[in-house]
Structures are given as structure tokens and as C-alpha cells.
Amino acid sequence: MSGDLFGDMDVEYATSIADRAIRSMSQQFVPVTPGNFSVWFDYAMGTSPALRKTIDILIGNKRTFDASVNRELYATFVKPHAGSDTTGDFPDQLQGVISSAKEFLATAISDNRTQIEALDAVTSQVHANDDPRPIIERLVAELARVNERATALETNFIETTQELDRIRDSLRAAEERSNTDALTGLANRRSMDEFFRSAQIAAMEKDASLSILMIDIDHFKKFNDTWGHQVGDQVLRLVAKVLQDIVGEVGLAARYGGEELIGVLPGFDLAACTELAEHIRLRISEARLTRRTTGQAISSVTVSIGVAQFRLAESAEAMIERCDRGLYEAKRLGRNRTITEADIEGETVKNDTAAA
């Protein structure tokens, strides 16, 4: 929880939640640090179903809540993430529509009461007046008013429904924009974080694999410097399309930032993810680009890829860090290749053995 941990919460209730949190921490031998307490307070209060499910799975698996696991839980579920309100003035618009509808209905109800009273008055004249013509004229007039009000009410409801439809469509479009990178059409960081969190929980529940691949375009700055930013954008969209075509049906393709793209692959172990990464790398290297304005051929595009597999209870950031190391190693070795976390760890062991 960010800000004041207890906020405007009732003190007695907050104390009971805190007691439950500390008891749970004691049972799992979790040190009572501010960060850990924030995690377990949220767990005890149940504000985050994803956090609760993750901790329950870890407890069920008899996982030790060591410093690494505690850090990942805090980074994934508690540490505040910057975000923006993409819904703009929609709540005010919706409130305006509701207020307008309520006002019109109140007027309609008042008018109906007046109408009923007028009809009652007409009814009382039926027996008091032998000449029916004035009564019929008044009745016709009152019924005409009823028809006018009914027509106005129907028109108002049609307009209200149309306005609600426009707000709904705007909300849907805003949600899509908030989850999509404008240049590439891939999922953005926010959408990737949400997808990864769901995939993480599913992987732990089902004891299934989960891997990610991270792509960096080789010599991307050279494309911008030589051909201009429009060509650089064209290169980025090409790589994004290949990633989406190959990953889209089995996982999530996202833009991580700059020229770095990510594929999140539920159900893929390290070997399967590496095979898919190589397929992507080869597809991109075989593609040919031409400058749209002149038709001039552009030098071929290559990418370096890092691959990592999910480890129990870790955050997306931890996996991405290992992919980053793979990318760094791929570029160090000459680019246009895929390096996995196993490659790096194997190289580290080899170096340590040689040093010994």
C-alpha cells in the first residue's frame, strides 16, 4: 500500500488486520520490516487477490520466505507504479447524463401527477354536467398533453441512451489506448505488467513453465542517423509485426521501451522459448525494407535476443534483468544471436572453474 498504510481506516479494524499480518509473518518466519509488513498487511486485508493467491501458493509449496522472495513480493505487489488516469472527464460526463435523466424523470412524474388530478377533475364533471361536449374537449386536450409528454420522455431516453453509448465507446477506446503502444500497435508496459502478473500466478498454480524473450534491434541508432527517424520507425514496426505474428497467438507481444520489445510466453520452458526466439530472429534477418519515399533498398535488419524462464515468486523485473544480461552478451559476441540465461550461467561456471 502506498502513502499512509492505514489511510482513513478505523483504528480498531486496522489494528486487527495488523495483528493478523504479524501473526502470519511470524508463522512464515518473515522479518517484520516496513516493506515486509506492507506486503503482509495487504495480504491479511485481502485488497489484492493476486497477492493473496501468490502467497497462498508459496505457503502451499512450503516455500521459504527469504530476502529474495520478500523483495520480489514487495516489488511486484506493493511498490507504487507510476500511472495516469486515462478516463479523463468520463465520470463527470456520466454523472451529467445521470443527473439529466433523473431531472427529466422527476419532471415527468410531477407532470403525470398533475395529469391524473386533471383527469380526476374531468371525471367529477361527468355527473355534474348534462352537456358532454366541454368534458370531451377537455379530455381530448388532456390526452394530447399525455401524448406530448410521452413523446418527449421517449426522445429524452433515446438521447440519453445514445450519450451513454458514446461514453461507453470512448471508455473502450481509452482503455485500448492505455494498453497499446501507439507506434507499434503492441501491448505497452502497463499491459505487459498485468499480463505477466496473471501468467505468473497461473504458472505457480499449475506448476507450469513461463518464459520471456527480449529483443533489441542491432545498430538501431544507425538507421535513424543514416536514413532518418521515419525509417527508424519503419524498422521498429517491422520487428514488432514479426514478433506479433509469431508470439501473438501463444502469448503477449509488448514494447518495453525504445527499440526493445518483449514476448511473454506462458507454457514455454527455456528451450521452447529459445527455439521461438531463433525463429523470430531469422524471420527478421530475412526481411527486406525499402524507403517508402524513394523505393531505395535499406540495409537488412538484425536483432539480438535474451531469453529467461520464470522462477518461483519472482517479479517481471527480475526476469527482464536476466534477459538484459543475455542481450548484453549477444551484442558483445557480435549481435544477431540469441543468448539465454543458461548460456550466461554456464559461461560463469566455466570462467570460475578456469580461474580456480
N, C-alpha and C positions, 0 to 999 in steps of 0.2 A: 504494500500500500504506500502511496506517495503522500507527502505532506504530513499533517498530523495523523498519527496512527489511529487515534480514536475518533477524530473529527467531532461531530455533534452527537456521537453515540452516548446513550445513557451510561453513566459511570458504573452502575451495578452490573449491567449487562456486559460492558466492556471488560470488567474485572473477571466475570465468569468465563468469558472467552479466553482471556489471558491465562487464567488458571488451567483451562483445558489445553491451551497451546504449550504451556510449560510442562504439564504432565506428559504430553505426547513427546516432547523433546527429551524429557528425562528417560522415557521408556526406550527411545531410539538412540540414547547417548549423544544427543546433539548439543554442542556448546551453546549456552544462552548468550549469543552476541546480538547486537541490534539487527544485523541483516538476517540471521537465522530466525530471530524472534518474529520479524516481519513475515517471513515465509510461513511459519507455523501458526501465527495468528490468523493469517488469511486462510490457512488450511482448516483451522478449528472453526472459523466463522463460515466457511463454505462459499466465499464470494467468487472463487474461481473453480468451476467444475474441472477444468483441465489440470490445475494444480492438485486438487484433491485426488483425482484419478491417478495422476503420476505418482504421488506419494504413496497411495494405497498399493499400486503395483510394485513399487520399490520395497515396501514393507512385506508384501506377499512373497516377493522373491528373496526375502531375507538379505536385502542389500544393506551394506554398512553406509551410514550417512557420514562419510568422511569429508574433509575440507573441500575436495574437488566436487563432490556431489552437491554439497551445500552451496558452493559458489554458483554452480550451474542452475540450481533451482532458483536462486535469487536473481540471477541474470535473465533467466527465461520468463519468470512469472511475476516478479516484484519490481525490479528496476524499471523506473518510468521510461517510456519510449516517447520521443517527440512525435507529435501528430497534429493534424489540422482538422478543423471542423469543415467537412466538405458539404454539409447540408445547407449552409448559408442561412437564408431567411425562411426556409421551409416551415419551421414550427410557427413563425409569425403568420405566414400565409395560411397555413392550415387553421390556426386559431381564428383568423379573419373570416374564413369560409364558414366555420362552425358558428361563430357569433352572428354572422349574417343570416344563416339558416335558422338559428334559434329566434332571432328577432322577427323574421318573417313568419315563423310558425306561431309565435306569441300574438302577432297581429292577426293572423288567420283565425286563431282560437277566439280572440276578442270579437272579431267580426262575426264569427259563427254564433257566438252568444247573442250578439245584437240581432242577428238574423232570426234566431229562434224566438226572441222576445217579440220581434215584429210579426212573425207568423202566428204567434200566440194571440197577438192583438187582432190580427185578421180573423182568426178563429172565433174570438169572442164577439165579433161583429156579425157573424153568420146568423145568429138567432135574434140579434137586436135590430136588424135592418132588413126590410122586405125587398128592397131593390138590390139584386145581386151584382149589378154592373160595377159599382165602385169597389166592391170586395174583390171581384175578378181582376179588375185593373191593378189594384194594389198587390194582389197575389202574383200576377204576372211580373210586376215590377220587382218584387222581392226575389222571385225565382231568377230573373235576369241578373240581379246582383249576385245571387249564389253562383250562377254560371260564370260571371266575370271573375269572381274570387277564385273559383276552382281553376279557371284557365290561368290566372296569374300565379297561383300556387304551383301548378304543373310546370309553367315556364321557369319559375324560380328553381324548382327541383332539377330541371334539365340543366339549367346554367350551373347550379351547384355541383351536379354530377360531372359535368364537363370540366369544371375547375379542379375538382378532386382528381380526375383522370390526368389533367395536365401536371398537377403536383406529383402524382404517382410516377408519371413518366420522367419528370425531372429528377426525382429521387433515384429512380433506376439508373438514369444516365449519369448522375453524380456519383453513385456507388461504383458504376463501371469505370468512370474516370479515376476515382480514388484508388482503384485496384489495378489500373493498367498504365504502363509506360507509354507516353504519347508518341514517342519516336518509333519504337519497335513494335508496339502492339502486344508485347509480352506482359506478364504479371510484373508488378513493381515490388519494391522491398516489403511494403506493408502486407501485400497479398501473399508474398512468399513466406513471411514470418507466420502468418495464420495457417497456411497450408502445411508448413513444416511442423508446427505445433500439433496439428491433428494427426499428421503422419507419424510423429514421434510417439504419441500416445497409442496409436494403433499398432505400431511396431512392438512396443513393450507389452501390450495386452496379448497379442497373438504370437509373441516371440518370433517376429518376422524380421527380415532384413530391410534396411533403408539406407540408401546411398545418395550422394550428390556428386555432380561433376561441375567444375568451374572453368569457364572458357575465357581466355584473354586473347584479343586479336594481336597478332605479331606486327610490330612496326606500325601501329595504328597512327601515331603522330606523323609518320612519313606520308601516309595517304592524305592527311589534312594539309601538310606543308606543300606537298607536290601538286595535288590536284584540287585542293580547296575543301572546305567543310561539307559542301553538298555531296561530294564523292565520299568523304568520310562517313556521312550519314547513310549513303547508299551501301557502303561496305558493312556497316553495323546492321542495317536491315537485312542484308543477305545472310549474315551469320545468324541473326535472330530467326529468320524464316527456316533455315536448315534445322536449328535447334527445336523450333516449334513443331516442324514436320515430323521429327524423329521422336521427340520426347512427349509431345502434346497428348498423345493417346494413352500413355502409360504413367505420366507424372505431370509435373508442372515446370514450364519453361519461364524463367524470370530474368529481368535485367537487374543486376546487383548494383551497378553504378559505372559510369564512364563506358569503357569498351568491355567490361566484364559482365558475362552472362552466366546464369546458373540453371542447372537441371536438377530437380528434386525427384528421386525415383523410389517410391515405395515398392517393396518386394524384391529389390535388386541388391544382391550382395556385391562385394568389391569387384569380383571377376566379371559379373554380368554388366555392371556399370562401366567398367573399363572397356569391355567389348563395344558397348553402345557409344562410348566416348570416341573410340577409334573410328567407328562408322561415321560419326559426325565430322571428325577431323578430315577424313578422306573426302567426304562429300564437299566440304568447303574448299579443300585444296584443288578439287577438280572443277569447281565453278569458274566461269569466266565473266568478267564485268566489262562493260563499255561505258564511256562517258555519254550521258544522255544527250547533252547539247551538241556533241561533235561526232559521236559514234566511235571515238578513238578507244582502242583497247587499253584496259587498265591492268597493271601487273596483278598476278594471281594473289589470292588471299590465303594466309595460313593462320592457324591458331595453336596456342599451347593450352593444354588441359590438365587440371589437377583433379584427382578422384579420392574420395574418402567415404568410409562406411560409418554409420551411426553406432555410437557406444552408449550403453545404458545410461539414461537420465541426463545426457549432455545436451547443451544448447546448440542452436544452429550456428552461433558464432564460433563454438569450439570446432565444429566440423569444417566450417569455412576457413578457419585458421590453418587446418591441416591441408586443405585444398590450396591455399595460398602458398604453402611451402612447396607443394607439388608444382605449382605454376612457376615459382621462382627457380626451382631445379630444372624444369623443362626449358626455360629461357636460358639458363646458364649453360645447358648442354647443347644449345643451338636452335631452340624453338621448333615449332611444327612437330610436336610429340605429346604423348600422354604420360604423365607420371603419377603414380598412386602413392598413398601414404605407406603402403607396404614397401614400395621401392625405396623410399626415403629411410624408413626404419631399418630395412635390410642393409642399406649403404652405411647407416650409422653404426650398426653392429659390426660390419666389415672393417670400418675405419678403427673402431675401438679395439678389435682383435689385432689389427695390424700394429696399432700403437703399443699394445701390450707385448 
